[in-house]
Amino acid sequence: MKPLNITSQAKSKRSDKSWYILSAGLIISVTVIFILDLQFFASTNFIRNTLNGKMLEVLSAADNFTNRFIDTMKHKLIIIDSDIPDSASEQHVTDRFSNHGNCTWPPLNLQGRTPLNRTDIPIEKLDKKYTFMADGHYKPKNCTAYQKIAIVVPYRDRQLQLRIFLNNVIPRIHRQQLEFGIYIVEQTAGSLFNRGMLSNIGFVQAMKDMAYDCVVIHDLDILPEDDRNFYICGDNPIHMATKVEKFKYRVPYHSFAGGISTFSRKQYEDINGFPNQFFGWGGEDDELFARIKRSNYKMTRPFDAHGHCGSVQHSGQRTGNDRMKMLQISRKIWKQDGLTDLEYNLVEKRRKQLYVWVYADINMAKVREKLKKLNSPSRK
């Protein structure tokens, strides 16, 4: 009878155990690579199809699958994202992955959805915080931005909201590695607020400064929470404010185009910009949506999960009591009322560190006199 070979059996068990460990490690490594590839595939295809004016629902399934898989594996895997900067290093965002001089797109240093910072910080401290800004403009230093963006903000007497706006919009668009300028377009006192006309003035003044690829008409009190909601333009105008806090994170109605909308230069000129006739709050966004349709464009919206926007409280503007009448008239005169007949007095244009301040006077009586001529029965 042969003695048992205990040494051989022990070696065999150790060999089997090593094989199991090696196999498990290989499976986990392949899984991690698969998840990262899936996330990159989803993000890339979303951007590509957004720019084609298409929103693919399959991305929702991909994102949901990825999230469920990570949740299942999180007790085994630790995923470290070293490219996400903290607030202290915000100004040092760089693109180590730039390809042939172009900034990586989609950008890799995003944070996703984060709460708004509603702290009121003095403008002097904001200047020190965002030292990468100069004359209201930012341009990436080590790569060429995907697009050049002009952010136009119609404004009147809201200094607190302006500071909160700057402290939330600047870091988010900065992480997107876009070249951008911010234009705060303020209306002088003496007539009702005209958001549409101020938007047109901001567009004209921005394009005088440089050939921006894209203009963003941005309300002061609606701010993106998610930096994956990109400040860019595509083949069609883009409505960024799809889930707004004050509307319980829903679109209030299908044709809603308010809050934040982006246009290429050609698109904005094709629709003749905003109407000039809407004084007081309301109506100009509905006419804007109608102009988009009349010009054979479609209003597209970002991937649903990325469209969350917070709201900053403020006292409401006085409602224009003739807005329904104006909507009826605008259908007939929209090609003559907008950029094509824009008249205003530029009181001052001052370049501050974080934004360009455009101070303009609007003659309401003169605008309404034009309306009478445009809507005259004798006009063919």
Order of alpha helices (4+ residues) and beta strands (2+ residues): alpha-alpha-alpha-beta-beta-alpha-beta-alpha-beta-beta-beta-beta-beta-alpha-alpha-beta-alpha-beta-beta-alpha
